[in-house]
Amino acid sequence: MADNPRGGRGGQRGRGRGRGRGDSDNQGQGRGATFSGYQGQHDAPRGRGRGRGNYDSGRGRGGGRGGGGFDQGRGRGGPFRGGGRPERFAGEDEIYNRGNIPPPDPKITKLENSLIKSPGPASLTEKMARVQISAAEPSKETGFPLRPAFADKGAEVLLWANYFKLNVIAKNALLKYSLEVERKNKYPTQQKGKGHMDNKPTPKGRKLHSIIQSALEEVMKVKTIPFATEFKDKVVTSEPLALPEDQVIAVSYVDEGKDDVYEVKFTGPVTIDIPGLLAYLRTMSDPSEDSSFPKFADAIDAISIITGHYARTNPAASALGRSRYFPLELASEQQSLGEPEHNRIIRGYFQSARLATGRLILNANVSHGVFHPKGLVSEIASNFVKRDRSPDYYTLHKVLSKLRARCKVLNDDKSQNAHFYQKTICGLADRTDGSRQKGQTPPIVPSLGARAGDVKFYVRAPAPAGLQENSHCSVADYYKKRYGYNVNPNFPVVNIGTKVKPVYMPAEFVEVIDGQSVRRKTTPNETRDMIKFACRSPVANATSISVYGRQVLGLDIAESLKSFGIQVDKNLLTVQGRELSSPTIVYKDLKSKDPKLISVREGEWNMEKVRVVKPGQKIERWFWISIDGSRQPHYDHDEILAGMKNWVPFLQQQGIELANAPLPGNPQVTVDFRSPAKAIRDTFQAMSKQKPQFVFIVLPGKKTDTEFYNEAKKLCHTEFGFHSQAVLKSNLIKNNLQIFANLGLKINLKMGGVNHRLDGGVTILKQQPTMIVGYDVTHPTNLAGNPKDIPSIAGIVASVDNDLGQWPGTAWAQGSRVEMLDETTLKDRFVERLQLYRKHSGRLPENVIIFRDGVSEGQYSTVLEKELPSIRKACEAVYPANQKARISLIVSVKRHQTRFYPTKTEHMLRSSRNIKNGTVVDRGVTQAPIWDFYLTAHKGLQGTSRPAHYTVLIDEVFRTSAAKKATNAANELIALTYELCHLFGRATKAVSICPPAYYADILCTCHRTINSEIFDRSDTMSVTSGSTSEMTRSLDRVHDNLKDTMYYL
């Protein structure tokens, strides 16, 4: 479970297919909403009787309430609030650190105010990423516009933030060395070839850690000086290291039982200007006119290395990545996940230094990781049993494979102690061991998991004393005759060599090293248990950070930080925020069809006795199919038919224009598991003669649903051009009104409708025609080795009118793990968005507001330098010479570690004890000159709400608008963003990230789904290099009937 790399997306992944982004930490609910919907059974059409025959005959069977649906939202939530009260927070105070809540630092507040009121430090922007209105005419506007003001709309609120103040007292600069580790060629005359030692991969992980540690110990023998490292490629010191002239240290690496020599090359040092950083913090003005962003990145990185060094050197902790640390010996902070692999989840801590107005701060947050079992294999094996209580050696073999272990080696001299070395476990002894080793006699292994008396290997001459040479010997006999040791006969033999060259060892001599993280995707049961463990109240998380977090990170151990002049404050920071008022939602009244206003309560609202505000194109020709691949297919067809008869009038009542009866045809599709697409394609082909607009796909609710769904959607989107909606058979039979309502919202959007509006409209759109755009890139994850030939997917969506209900989009493939969009493709696709807006609105937009999803701070300048010029060129290609669009570009990010906690119960959601929806923070933990803010638009259901972070990279819209009305431009942008969060068409609640970015993410996920043969390959599948270009071409293929629609929902 990575701490939010792009891959992940979101703290924890949501349940269901595709990527999920949690509205709250570790919710596992994805990035969507929990909706409220039609209330009461009276809102649904019901019938009695089984109803046999064709669609028009018979009476349907009524149903009750049911569970979630396959297409309920791909891990993004469903349409109704769940019943029941939330669990009580036993033994917890409602508020963190009640009675000891300090106000925000008045010195920082004064500095923030002075920076905004004054012209500001122009040096921040003078040389930043110059942007152009056209290729020939440079703009006077620069990237990273200065913050125009702090937000002053909404009720003031005091909040805790998960930051500690960093006190840095450094009179001198720090030094940073870069490290490179290479294996030394001990035999330079040896011809290189396969298996030659120089061809071994560069060390990494624990091995790299050990080598760097040994090198630094050698350096310190000459002169001891303070240092800190992440044991990867950097070392930070307070003065120069005593290095040889070539700055290379050779060290022996014997941890694996071999005397290998590695060379560690120190490059540098580079000066880290800590005094300059501190001088900058006093005024937020940089005399050097350095145009880089983020500011003082090297210094911040060096401080993060220093604050994380203790945890990396602590054997009782495990470090993941560059900033997550997990305590291995705190029983209260971990829990077993049980079968199938008996992994355990550990509550750890994230830490990273950050720059804020007038001070350095340390971001600390709760993080969770999943780790493999630890201990002797003989003890681990006892947990792996089948239902009949027989050993489950297959699963044990899979779990042990590739784990690092501490292996015990006995001495021939029994008076000497045993010694230990580390090896990577290949697995249990297996029948295929050694079978590929040419010219050698393979071992004899009766079966996977065979025991010491049964596993035999060939002993070549000369043999150790007591053993017969050139013959097979069992592992038990070998240890008995050579060492006088009786191997435990009850445990399987472990292979610590390779499949080609196995090396066998008794299970009681192999100890799996603790702290090895699980890299694979967790099972549904594991995910469920992880969510239960991880979902705690904000108070619990804040308390853990202040107690266990400080302990794990060593923030109170003065020696580890004092030598660098660093001290970490004891208390979390408080910051000032504001609570915004929610807008009012508009639907149509169920009976009169007049506009009906709906109030928003805690970010949610009901669709009771209302219908969609604007129906899409009427579905005059539709059909449905029921997919089944079981041994008794379609045995419950009559019940499914009755469910469809109930659903159709329900959709009509919801305001969706839909013909009463489907097109004639046989809805029963019996598929072969080996090739499900064939039967579905045959049915679609037969129905295509009647030119259907829409198909309803009923899924059986089995493990095969994902494959059936993917194949059906791919055929609809790329080959036949049918709009489609999937539903689980169980929800259809149960007449599940919650699912019916949710899917109805999606159906209306796909057909071009608008589900709801805001009363009074959206602020900025009432002034000038405005197109709002969102784009994102998703990268290949959870693949076999994450092969480099799998492309990333880029997607862009844009509004087409002032309703902000329709967001047609387009997606395409680009280089694997390339975050920046291809410049030519971006220009062409942006031209398409502008032309579509003109088609719907009758004119081009005066304003173009862009939300760019998912880039890191280090990539902001690249967005301005690479992507923005392509957008400018697209505008030049469409707009007349005398007209230019005003552009604002805002980065929206959910993958960050900033959290806020309430300080008073009146500013808290009672159900989850989170801060209220509509809470915005733009000071205290931000940099005053940079225009950014944190917005918690949604209602956090459990865990700690994760706000979205928005940063303005270019602005030509909001300052202009605010100047005309003499208003606050910061308020204008925040108001627009908050209003947008109430306009996500699939939900009846405010969502956590603004819809342009959200829809772009869903679009990318859709194209992953319809190309599942590329993105969901198994370990045994491969793609040749010659097929890569063909893959890339197929990824953006969408049928002409569906282009310019929201087919991707």
HUMO-V623895 format. One record per residue. RES is the residue in one small letter. SS is DSSP state (helix for helix, strand for strand, loop for the rest). PHI is phi as a letter, one per 30 degrees, with the letter a starting at -180 (999 if undefined). OMEGA is omega as a letter, one per 20 degrees, with the letter a starting at -180 (NA if undefined). Layout:
res/ss/phi/omega
RES/SS/PHI/OMEGA
RES/SS/PHI/OMEGA
This chain:
res/ss/phi/omega
m/loop/999/r
a/loop/d/a
d/loop/d/r
n/loop/h/r
p/loop/d/r
r/loop/d/r
g/loop/a/q
g/loop/f/p
r/loop/c/r
g/loop/i/r
g/loop/f/r
q/loop/c/r
r/loop/d/r
g/loop/d/r
r/loop/d/r
g/loop/j/a
r/loop/d/r
g/loop/i/a
r/loop/d/r
g/loop/b/r
r/loop/c/a
g/loop/d/r
d/loop/d/r
s/strand/b/a
d/loop/e/r
n/loop/i/r
q/loop/d/a
g/loop/i/a
q/loop/c/a
g/loop/i/a
r/loop/c/a
g/loop/d/a
a/loop/c/r
t/loop/c/a
f/loop/c/r
s/loop/c/a
g/loop/b/a
y/loop/d/a
q/loop/c/r
g/loop/j/a
q/helix/d/a
h/helix/d/a
d/helix/d/a
a/loop/c/r
p/loop/d/a
r/loop/b/r
g/loop/a/r
r/loop/b/a
g/loop/j/a
r/loop/d/r
g/loop/i/r
r/loop/c/r
g/loop/j/a
n/loop/d/a
y/loop/d/a
d/loop/d/a
s/loop/c/r
g/loop/i/a
r/loop/c/a
g/loop/d/r
r/loop/c/r
g/loop/d/a
g/loop/b/r
g/loop/c/a
r/loop/d/a
g/loop/b/a
g/loop/c/a
g/loop/d/a
g/loop/c/a
f/loop/e/a
d/loop/c/a
q/loop/d/r
g/loop/k/r
r/loop/h/a
g/loop/i/a
r/loop/c/r
g/loop/j/a
g/loop/b/a
p/loop/c/a
f/loop/b/r
r/loop/d/r
g/loop/d/a
g/loop/d/r
g/loop/i/a
r/loop/d/r
p/loop/d/r
e/loop/d/r
r/loop/d/r
f/loop/c/a
a/loop/d/r
g/loop/i/a
e/loop/c/r
d/loop/d/r
e/loop/d/a
i/loop/b/r
y/loop/d/r
n/loop/h/a
r/loop/e/r
g/loop/i/r
n/loop/b/a
i/loop/c/a
p/loop/d/r
p/loop/d/r
p/loop/e/a
d/loop/e/a
p/helix/d/r
k/helix/d/r
i/helix/d/r
t/helix/e/r
k/helix/d/r
l/helix/d/r
e/helix/e/a
n/helix/d/a
s/helix/d/a
l/helix/d/a
i/helix/d/a
k/helix/d/r
s/loop/d/r
p/loop/e/r
g/loop/j/a
p/loop/d/a
a/helix/d/a
s/helix/d/r
l/helix/d/a
t/loop/b/a
e/loop/e/a
k/loop/c/a
m/loop/d/r
a/loop/g/r
r/strand/e/r
v/strand/c/a
q/strand/b/r
i/loop/d/r
s/loop/b/a
a/loop/d/a
a/loop/c/a
e/loop/c/r
p/strand/d/r
s/strand/d/r
k/strand/d/r
e/strand/d/r
t/strand/c/r
g/loop/d/a
f/loop/h/a
p/loop/d/r
l/strand/d/r
r/loop/e/a
p/loop/d/a
a/loop/a/r
f/loop/d/r
a/loop/d/r
d/loop/b/r
k/loop/c/a
g/loop/j/a
a/strand/d/r
e/strand/d/r
v/strand/b/r
l/strand/c/a
l/strand/b/r
w/strand/d/r
a/strand/b/a
n/strand/d/r
y/strand/b/r
f/strand/c/r
k/strand/d/r
l/strand/c/r
n/strand/c/a
v/strand/c/r
i/loop/c/a
a/loop/b/r
k/loop/d/a
n/loop/c/r
a/loop/d/r
l/strand/c/r
l/strand/b/r
k/strand/b/r
y/strand/c/r
s/strand/c/a
l/strand/c/r
e/strand/b/a
v/strand/c/r
e/strand/b/r
r/strand/d/a
k/loop/d/r
n/loop/d/a
k/loop/d/a
y/loop/b/a
p/loop/d/a
t/loop/d/a
q/loop/d/a
q/loop/d/r
k/loop/d/r
g/loop/a/a
k/loop/d/a
g/loop/i/r
h/loop/d/a
m/helix/e/a
d/helix/d/a
n/helix/d/r
k/loop/d/a
p/loop/d/r
t/loop/d/a
p/loop/d/r
k/loop/b/r
g/helix/i/a
r/helix/d/r
k/helix/d/r
l/helix/d/r
h/helix/e/a
s/helix/d/a
i/helix/d/r
i/helix/d/r
q/helix/d/r
s/helix/d/r
a/helix/d/a
l/helix/d/r
e/helix/d/r
e/helix/d/r
v/helix/d/a
m/helix/d/r
k/helix/d/r
v/helix/d/r
k/loop/a/a
t/loop/d/r
i/loop/b/r
p/loop/d/r
f/strand/b/r
a/strand/b/a
t/strand/a/r
e/loop/c/r
f/loop/h/r
k/loop/b/a
d/loop/b/a
k/strand/b/r
v/strand/b/r
v/strand/c/a
t/strand/b/r
s/loop/c/r
e/loop/a/a
p/loop/d/r
l/loop/d/r
a/loop/d/a
l/loop/c/r
p/loop/d/a
e/loop/e/a
d/loop/d/r
q/loop/h/r
v/strand/b/r
i/strand/c/r
a/strand/c/a
v/strand/b/r
s/strand/d/r
y/strand/c/a
v/loop/c/a
d/loop/d/a
e/loop/c/r
g/loop/i/r
k/loop/b/r
d/loop/c/r
d/strand/d/r
v/strand/c/r
y/strand/b/r
e/strand/c/r
v/strand/c/a
k/strand/c/r
f/strand/c/r
t/strand/c/a
g/strand/k/j
p/strand/d/r
v/strand/c/a
t/strand/d/r
i/strand/c/a
d/loop/d/r
i/helix/d/r
p/helix/e/r
g/helix/d/r
l/helix/d/a
l/helix/d/r
a/helix/d/r
y/helix/d/a
l/helix/d/a
r/helix/d/a
t/helix/b/a
m/loop/h/r
s/loop/b/a
d/loop/c/a
p/loop/d/a
s/loop/d/a
e/loop/h/r
d/loop/d/a
s/loop/c/a
s/loop/d/r
f/loop/b/j
p/loop/d/a
k/loop/d/r
f/loop/h/a
a/helix/d/r
d/helix/d/a
a/helix/d/r
i/helix/d/r
d/helix/d/r
a/helix/d/r
i/helix/d/r
s/helix/d/r
i/helix/d/a
i/helix/d/a
t/helix/d/r
g/helix/c/a
h/helix/d/a
y/helix/e/a
a/helix/d/r
r/helix/d/r
t/helix/c/a
n/loop/d/a
p/loop/d/r
a/loop/d/r
a/strand/b/r
s/strand/b/a
a/strand/c/r
l/strand/c/a
g/loop/i/a
r/loop/c/a
s/loop/a/a
r/strand/b/a
y/strand/b/a
f/strand/b/r
p/strand/d/a
l/loop/c/a
e/loop/c/r
l/loop/c/a
a/helix/d/a
s/helix/d/a
e/helix/c/r
q/strand/b/a
q/strand/a/r
s/strand/d/r
l/strand/c/r
g/strand/i/a
e/loop/d/j
p/loop/c/a
e/loop/c/r
h/loop/h/r
n/strand/d/r
r/strand/b/r
i/strand/c/a
i/strand/b/r
r/strand/d/a
g/strand/c/a
y/strand/b/r
f/strand/c/r
q/strand/b/r
s/strand/a/r
a/strand/d/r
r/strand/b/r
l/strand/c/r
a/strand/b/a
t/loop/d/r
g/loop/i/a
r/strand/a/r
l/strand/c/r
i/strand/b/r
l/strand/c/r
n/strand/d/r
a/strand/b/a
n/strand/b/r
v/strand/d/r
s/strand/b/a
h/strand/b/r
g/strand/b/r
v/strand/c/a
f/strand/b/r
h/loop/d/r
p/loop/e/r
k/loop/b/r
g/strand/j/r
l/strand/d/r
v/helix/d/r
s/helix/d/r
e/helix/d/r
i/helix/d/a
a/helix/d/a
s/helix/d/r
n/helix/d/a
f/loop/c/r
v/strand/b/r
k/loop/d/a
r/loop/d/r
d/loop/d/r
r/loop/i/r
s/loop/d/a
p/strand/d/r
d/loop/c/a
y/helix/d/r
y/helix/d/r
t/helix/d/r
l/helix/e/r
h/helix/e/a
k/helix/d/a
v/helix/d/a
l/helix/d/a
s/loop/e/r
k/loop/i/r
l/loop/d/r
r/strand/d/a
a/strand/b/r
r/strand/c/a
c/strand/c/a
k/strand/c/a
v/strand/c/a
l/loop/d/r
n/loop/c/r
d/loop/d/r
d/loop/d/a
k/loop/d/r
s/loop/d/a
q/loop/c/r
n/loop/d/r
a/loop/d/r
h/strand/b/a
f/strand/b/r
y/strand/b/a
q/strand/c/r
k/strand/b/r
t/strand/c/a
i/loop/d/r
c/loop/d/a
g/strand/k/r
l/strand/d/r
a/loop/e/a
d/loop/b/a
r/loop/d/a
t/loop/d/r
d/loop/e/r
g/loop/i/a
s/loop/d/a
r/loop/c/a
q/loop/d/a
k/loop/d/r
g/loop/i/a
q/loop/b/r
t/loop/d/a
p/loop/d/r
p/loop/d/r
i/strand/c/a
v/loop/b/a
p/loop/e/a
s/loop/a/r
l/loop/d/r
g/loop/i/r
a/loop/d/a
r/strand/c/a
a/loop/d/r
g/loop/d/a
d/loop/c/a
v/loop/d/a
k/strand/b/r
f/strand/b/a
y/strand/d/r
v/strand/c/a
r/loop/d/r
a/loop/d/i
p/loop/d/a
a/loop/c/r
p/loop/e/a
a/loop/e/r
g/loop/j/a
l/loop/c/r
q/loop/d/a
e/loop/d/r
n/loop/h/r
s/strand/a/r
h/strand/d/r
c/strand/b/r
s/strand/d/r
v/helix/d/r
a/helix/d/r
d/helix/d/a
y/helix/e/a
y/helix/d/r
k/helix/d/a
k/helix/d/a
r/helix/d/a
y/helix/c/a
g/loop/i/a
y/loop/c/r
n/loop/c/a
v/loop/d/r
n/loop/d/a
p/loop/d/a
n/loop/c/a
f/loop/b/r
p/strand/d/r
v/loop/d/a
v/strand/c/r
n/strand/c/r
i/loop/c/r
g/loop/c/r
t/loop/b/r
k/loop/d/a
v/loop/d/a
k/loop/b/a
p/loop/d/r
v/loop/b/a
y/strand/c/a
m/strand/b/r
p/loop/d/a
a/helix/d/a
e/helix/d/r
f/helix/c/a
v/strand/c/a
e/strand/c/r
v/strand/d/a
i/loop/d/a
d/loop/d/r
g/loop/i/r
q/loop/c/a
s/strand/d/r
v/loop/d/a
r/loop/c/a
r/loop/d/r
k/loop/d/a
t/loop/d/r
t/loop/d/r
p/helix/e/r
n/helix/d/r
e/helix/d/r
t/helix/d/r
r/helix/e/a
d/helix/d/r
m/helix/d/a
i/helix/d/r
k/helix/d/a
f/helix/d/a
a/helix/d/a
c/loop/d/r
r/loop/b/a
s/loop/d/r
p/helix/e/r
v/helix/d/a
a/helix/d/a
n/helix/d/r
a/helix/d/r
t/helix/d/r
s/helix/d/r
i/helix/d/a
s/helix/d/a
v/helix/c/a
y/helix/d/r
g/helix/e/r
r/helix/d/r
q/helix/d/a
v/helix/d/a
l/helix/d/r
g/loop/i/a
l/loop/d/a
d/loop/c/r
i/loop/c/a
a/helix/d/a
e/helix/d/a
s/helix/d/a
l/helix/c/a
k/helix/d/a
s/loop/d/r
f/loop/c/r
g/loop/i/a
i/strand/c/r
q/strand/b/a
v/strand/c/r
d/strand/e/a
k/strand/d/a
n/strand/c/r
l/strand/d/r
l/strand/d/r
t/strand/c/a
v/strand/b/r
q/strand/c/r
g/strand/b/r
r/strand/b/r
e/strand/c/a
l/loop/d/r
s/loop/d/a
s/loop/d/r
p/loop/d/r
t/loop/c/a
i/strand/c/r
v/strand/c/r
y/strand/b/r
k/strand/c/r
d/strand/d/a
l/loop/d/a
k/loop/c/a
s/loop/d/a
k/loop/i/r
d/loop/d/r
p/strand/e/r
k/strand/b/a
l/strand/d/a
i/strand/b/r
s/loop/d/r
v/loop/c/r
r/strand/b/a
e/loop/h/r
g/loop/i/a
e/strand/b/r
w/loop/a/a
n/loop/c/r
m/loop/c/a
e/loop/d/r
k/loop/h/r
v/strand/b/r
r/strand/b/a
v/loop/e/a
v/loop/d/a
k/strand/a/r
p/loop/d/r
g/loop/d/r
q/loop/e/a
k/loop/d/r
i/strand/c/a
e/loop/d/a
r/loop/b/r
w/strand/b/r
f/strand/b/r
w/strand/b/r
i/strand/b/r
s/strand/c/a
i/strand/c/r
d/strand/b/r
g/loop/b/a
s/loop/d/a
r/loop/d/r
q/loop/b/a
p/loop/d/r
h/loop/i/r
y/loop/d/a
d/loop/c/a
h/helix/d/a
d/helix/d/r
e/helix/d/r
i/helix/d/r
l/helix/d/r
a/helix/d/r
g/helix/d/r
m/helix/d/r
k/helix/d/r
n/helix/d/a
w/helix/d/a
v/helix/e/r
p/helix/d/r
f/helix/d/r
l/helix/d/r
q/helix/d/r
q/helix/d/r
q/loop/d/r
g/loop/j/a
i/loop/d/a
e/loop/d/a
l/strand/b/r
a/loop/e/a
n/loop/d/a
a/loop/b/r
p/loop/d/r
l/loop/d/r
p/loop/d/r
g/loop/l/a
n/loop/c/a
p/loop/d/a
q/strand/d/r
v/strand/c/r
t/strand/c/a
v/loop/c/r
d/loop/c/a
f/helix/e/a
r/helix/d/a
s/helix/a/a
p/helix/d/a
a/helix/d/a
k/helix/d/a
a/helix/d/r
i/helix/d/r
r/helix/d/a
d/helix/d/r
t/helix/d/r
f/helix/d/a
q/helix/d/a
a/helix/d/a
m/helix/d/a
s/helix/d/r
k/helix/d/r
q/helix/c/r
k/loop/h/r
p/loop/d/r
q/loop/c/a
f/strand/b/r
v/strand/b/r
f/strand/c/a
i/strand/c/r
v/strand/c/a
l/strand/c/a
p/loop/d/a
g/loop/i/r
k/loop/c/r
k/loop/d/a
t/loop/d/a
d/helix/e/a
t/helix/e/a
e/helix/d/r
f/helix/d/a
y/helix/e/a
n/helix/e/a
e/helix/d/a
a/helix/d/r
k/helix/d/r
k/helix/d/r
l/helix/d/r
c/helix/d/a
h/helix/d/a
t/helix/c/a
e/helix/c/a
f/helix/c/r
g/loop/i/r
f/loop/c/r
h/strand/d/a
s/strand/b/r
q/strand/b/r
a/strand/c/r
v/strand/b/r
l/strand/d/r
k/helix/e/a
s/helix/d/r
n/helix/d/r
l/helix/d/a
i/helix/d/a
k/loop/d/a
n/loop/h/a
n/loop/d/a
l/helix/d/r
q/helix/d/a
i/helix/d/r
f/helix/e/a
a/helix/d/a
n/helix/d/a
l/helix/d/r
g/helix/d/r
l/helix/e/a
k/helix/d/a
i/helix/d/a
n/helix/d/r
l/helix/d/r
k/helix/d/a
m/loop/c/r
g/loop/j/a
g/loop/d/r
v/strand/b/a
n/loop/d/r
h/loop/a/r
r/strand/b/r
l/strand/c/r
d/loop/d/a
g/loop/i/r
g/loop/i/r
v/loop/c/a
t/loop/e/a
i/helix/d/a
l/helix/d/r
k/helix/d/a
q/loop/c/r
q/loop/b/r
p/loop/e/a
t/strand/b/r
m/strand/c/r
i/strand/c/a
v/strand/b/r
g/strand/b/r
y/strand/b/a
d/strand/a/r
v/strand/b/r
t/strand/c/a
h/loop/c/a
p/loop/d/r
t/loop/b/r
n/loop/h/r
l/loop/c/r
a/loop/d/r
g/loop/i/a
n/loop/h/a
p/loop/d/a
k/loop/d/a
d/loop/d/r
i/loop/d/a
p/loop/d/r
s/strand/d/a
i/strand/b/r
a/strand/c/r
g/strand/b/r
i/strand/b/r
v/strand/b/r
a/strand/a/r
s/loop/d/a
v/loop/b/r
d/loop/a/a
n/loop/d/r
d/loop/d/a
l/loop/h/r
g/loop/c/a
q/loop/c/a
w/loop/b/r
p/loop/e/a
g/strand/b/r
t/strand/b/a
a/strand/b/r
w/strand/a/a
a/strand/c/r
q/strand/b/a
g/loop/e/a
s/loop/e/r
r/loop/h/r
v/loop/c/a
e/loop/d/a
m/loop/d/a
l/loop/d/r
d/loop/e/a
e/helix/d/a
t/helix/d/a
t/helix/d/r
l/helix/d/r
k/helix/e/a
d/helix/d/a
r/helix/d/r
f/helix/d/r
v/helix/e/r
e/helix/d/a
r/helix/d/r
l/helix/d/r
q/helix/d/r
l/helix/d/r
y/helix/d/r
r/helix/d/r
k/helix/d/a
h/helix/d/a
s/helix/c/r
g/loop/i/r
r/loop/a/r
l/loop/d/a
p/loop/d/r
e/loop/d/r
n/strand/c/r
v/strand/b/a
i/strand/c/a
i/strand/c/r
f/strand/c/r
r/strand/c/a
d/strand/c/q
g/loop/i/r
v/loop/c/a
s/loop/d/a
e/helix/e/a
g/helix/d/a
q/helix/c/a
y/helix/e/a
s/helix/d/r
t/helix/d/r
v/helix/e/r
l/helix/d/a
e/helix/d/a
k/helix/c/a
e/helix/d/a
l/helix/e/r
p/helix/e/r
s/helix/d/r
i/helix/d/r
r/helix/d/a
k/helix/d/r
a/helix/d/r
c/helix/d/r
e/helix/d/a
a/helix/d/a
v/helix/c/a
y/loop/d/r
p/loop/d/a
a/loop/d/a
n/loop/c/a
q/loop/b/r
k/loop/b/r
a/loop/d/r
r/strand/d/a
i/strand/b/r
s/strand/b/a
l/strand/b/a
i/strand/b/r
v/strand/c/r
s/strand/c/a
v/strand/b/r
k/loop/c/a
r/loop/d/r
h/loop/b/a
q/loop/c/a
t/loop/d/r
r/loop/b/r
f/strand/b/a
y/strand/b/a
p/strand/d/r
t/loop/c/r
k/loop/b/a
t/helix/d/r
e/helix/d/r
h/helix/c/a
m/strand/b/r
l/loop/d/a
r/loop/d/a
s/loop/d/a
s/loop/b/a
r/loop/i/r
n/loop/d/r
i/strand/d/a
k/loop/d/r
n/loop/d/a
g/loop/j/r
t/strand/d/a
v/strand/b/r
v/strand/b/r
d/loop/b/r
r/loop/b/r
g/loop/j/r
v/loop/b/r
t/loop/c/r
q/loop/c/a
a/loop/e/a
p/loop/d/a
i/strand/c/a
w/loop/d/r
d/strand/b/r
f/strand/a/r
y/strand/c/a
l/strand/b/r
t/strand/c/a
a/loop/d/a
h/loop/c/r
k/loop/c/r
g/loop/d/a
l/loop/d/r
q/loop/a/a
g/loop/i/r
t/loop/c/a
s/strand/e/r
r/loop/c/r
p/loop/d/r
a/strand/d/a
h/strand/c/a
y/strand/c/r
t/strand/b/a
v/strand/d/r
l/strand/c/r
i/strand/a/r
d/strand/b/r
e/loop/b/a
v/loop/c/a
f/helix/d/r
r/helix/d/r
t/helix/d/r
s/helix/d/a
a/helix/d/a
a/helix/d/r
k/helix/d/a
k/helix/c/a
a/loop/h/r
t/loop/c/a
n/loop/d/a
a/helix/d/r
a/helix/d/r
n/helix/d/a
e/helix/d/a
l/helix/d/a
i/helix/d/r
a/helix/d/r
l/helix/d/a
t/helix/d/a
y/helix/d/r
e/helix/d/r
l/helix/e/a
c/helix/d/r
h/loop/c/a
l/loop/c/r
f/loop/d/a
g/loop/d/a
r/loop/d/a
a/loop/b/r
t/loop/c/r
k/strand/a/r
a/loop/d/a
v/loop/c/a
s/loop/d/a
i/loop/b/a
c/loop/d/a
p/helix/e/r
p/helix/e/r
a/helix/d/a
y/helix/d/a
y/helix/d/r
a/helix/d/r
d/helix/d/r
i/helix/d/r
l/helix/e/r
c/helix/d/r
t/helix/d/r
c/helix/e/a
h/helix/d/r
r/helix/d/a
t/helix/d/a
i/loop/d/r
n/loop/b/a
s/helix/d/r
e/helix/d/r
i/helix/c/a
f/helix/c/a
d/loop/c/a
r/loop/d/r
s/loop/d/a
d/loop/d/a
t/loop/c/a
m/loop/d/r
s/loop/b/r
v/loop/b/r
t/loop/d/a
s/helix/d/a
g/helix/d/a
s/helix/c/a
t/helix/d/a
s/helix/d/r
e/helix/d/r
m/helix/e/a
t/helix/d/a
r/helix/d/a
s/helix/d/a
l/helix/d/a
d/loop/c/a
r/loop/d/r
v/loop/b/a
h/loop/d/a
d/loop/e/a
n/loop/d/a
l/loop/c/r
k/loop/e/r
d/loop/i/r
t/loop/b/r
m/loop/c/r
y/loop/d/a
y/loop/d/a
l/loop/d/NA
